C-alpha cells in the first residue's frame, strides 16, 4: 500500500489495484503538487462539505465514473450533480472491493457557502475516516477540534497512519493535535491542513516537537509512505 500527501488535506492511497483520493482540493490550492488533468482516481472519499475539501470532486469523478464516498447529505448532493456515490454516516462502515471505510465523528461544520447569493447549503455532519485495507488502518481526521473519544477510536481500531489537522483557527492547533496523537496512539502521525491560507499558518515542527512517545512525520506535497 502506498500513501502519499499532496497539500492541505489531500491524501492519496493506492491499494488493491485502486487509487483513492481524500478531499481532492486541487484548483486554488497553492500547496498541492497535483493537477486535475493528471489525476484519475477510482474512489474519492470526502470528510465534509466545505469547498476546500470537496474541491475538484465533480471534475475528477466524471473522468472514469469514480465512486464518491461521503456522509449521507454530501453523497446525495453530489449524486444530484450526476456522480456515483455511496452514503455513509457517523459510526457506519461498508466493505468495498478495495477495503473497508468507516466514518467517525468530527467536530466542525459542513456546508457549501455561496458568497455571491449569500446562501449556505448545509451538508450534514463532518466526519473523520478510517480506511482499512491490506491489514492496515489509516485514519484521516478531516477538520476537527480535539475530542476525548479519539482514545476510543484508537482502542477500537489500532491505527498505522493518522493524518491530523494542525492549522488552528478552524481546527485543532499543534498543541491540541499533539494530544490527539497521544489519544489515538497511531504508529505514525502526519500533520495536515496548515499553511494553505494566512489564517492557518503553522510550523509543523512545533507539532512534531510536542509529540510524547508518538512517531511524527512531516510530509511535503508528493511525499509517500509504504505501509
N, C-alpha and C positions, 0 to 999 in steps of 0.2 A: 504494500500500500504506500502510495506517495501522497504526501500532504504538503501543499505549498500556500504561502501567504502572499497577497497581492495588494496590500494597502487598504487603509480604513478597516472594513470588516470582511473583506473578500477572502475566502478560503477555498482552495480547490483540492478536491480529493479524487484520486484515481485509484479505483478498486474494482475488482471483479469485472474488468472489461468496460467499466463505466467511468465517465467523467462527471463529477458533481461539483457545482458551484454554489457556495453560500453567499447570499447577499451581494449580488453582482452589480455594485455601483461603480461603473467604469466611466461613462461620459460625465465630465465635470469633476472627476476625482483626480486631483493633481498628484496623489500619492501612488497611483497604480501603475504597473508596468504593462497591463493588459490593454488590448484593443478589441473593440466589439467585433470587428470583421474577422479577427483571428480565432475567436472562441466558438466552439461548437459543443456545448455541454449536452449530456444525455438527461441530466437531472439538475434542477435548481431548487435549493432549499432556502426559504425566507424566514427570518426570525420575527419580522413585523412589517407594518405597512408604511413606514416613513420612506421618503424618496431616496435617501442616502443608503437604503437597504434593498428596496425593490429595484431601484436603479434601472438597468437595461434589461430586465427580465423579459419583457414582451418581445423585444427585438431578438434576443438570444434564443428564447424558447421556440419562436416561429421558424428558426432555421431548420431544425430537424424534429419538430414536434416534441420537444423535451417535456418531461414531466415536471410540473412545479408543485412542490410540497410546502404547505403553509397552514396557518390557522384557518379555521372554517370561513371566516369573513374575507380574509385576503384571497383564499382559494376561490371563493365564489366570485369575488370582484374580478379576478383575472380570468376566470372561466368565461365571464360575460365579455371579455375582450378577445375571446377566441382561443385561449390557451387550454392545454390539457392539464388538469390539476387534480391533486389529491388532498382533501381537507383532513387535518388533524386538530386536536386541541390538547390543552394542558393535561399532562398525565397519560395521554393516549399514545399508543405506538402502533406501528404497522410494519410487517415484513415485506420487503421488496426484493427484487432479484439481485440487487447489489448489496443488501444488508437491511438492518432494522433501524427505523427512525422513531425517536420518542421526543415529544415536546415536554419541556419543564417550564416552571413558572419563571417569569422575569418581571421586574418592577420598572415600568417605563410607560410610554404611550404607543399608539399605533393608529396612524391616520394619514390620509393624503390632504395636504394643505394647498388650496388654490388661492394664491395671493391676489391674483387679478380679480377673481369673483368674491374674494373674502369668504370662502366656503371651506369647511373642514368635513371630510368624509371619514367617519370613524370606521376603523377596520379591525375591531376585535382586540383581544388581549395579546400583548407581546409575549415572546417565548424565548427560551433557550432551547438548544437542540442537542440531543445525544444521537450520534451515529455509531452503530455497532456493525462492524464488518471485518472479516478475516481474523476473528478472535481479538480485535482491538476495539477500544471505545474512545471516540473523540467527542469532546464537549465544546460547543460554541455557545457562549453565554448570551449572545445577542447584546442588546443595550439593556443594562440593568444597574440598579444600585445593589449594594451588599445586602444579603439576607441570610439568616441563620440556617435555613433549610438547605443551603448549599452543602452542609455537613451530611444531610440525608441523601442528597444526590450522589455524593462521593461514596457513601457507605453502600448504597443500593447498586451502584454501577461503577466499579473501580475504573478510573479514567486514566488512559495512557497519555493523552494530549488534550490540554484545555486552552481555549482562546478566551481571554478576559479583557473587557474594555477598561482603559485606564485614563480616558480623556478628561474626566471630571466635568463639571457644569451640567451635562446631560446624562452622565452615567457615573459609575464609580471613578474615583481618582486613584492614583497609585497606592496610597496607604490602604484604602478600603479593599482594593483589588488584591493586595498582599494578604489581607485577612481572608478574603475569598479563596485564595490559593491554598491557604492553610486548612480551611474548612474542607475543600474538595479533595485534598491530598492526591492530586494528579501527579503522574510521574514527571511530566514536563508541562510548564505553563508558558504561554506566549502572550505578550500584550498586544492589543488591537485597539482600534477606534481612538486614535490620537494623531495630532499634527495635521489633520486634513483641513481644518478650519482654525481661524485665530482663537476661538473660544475653547478649543480642546488641545492647545499646545502643551506638550508634556515631554519630559526627559524620561524615556523608558528605562534608563539605567537606574533611576531612583526606585522604580518598581522592582527591578531585579535585586537591588541592594536591600530592599525592605523584606524580601522573602526570608522565611525562617524554616530551614530544613526542606525546602521545596526547590526543585531544579527549575530555573527560569531561563528562557532563551529569547533574545531579541531577534526577530526575523525581518529582514529587509524585503521589500517587494520583489518577488521572484525566488526567494529562498525556499528550499524544500527540505522536508524530513522524511526519511524512510521508516515506516513502522513495521 
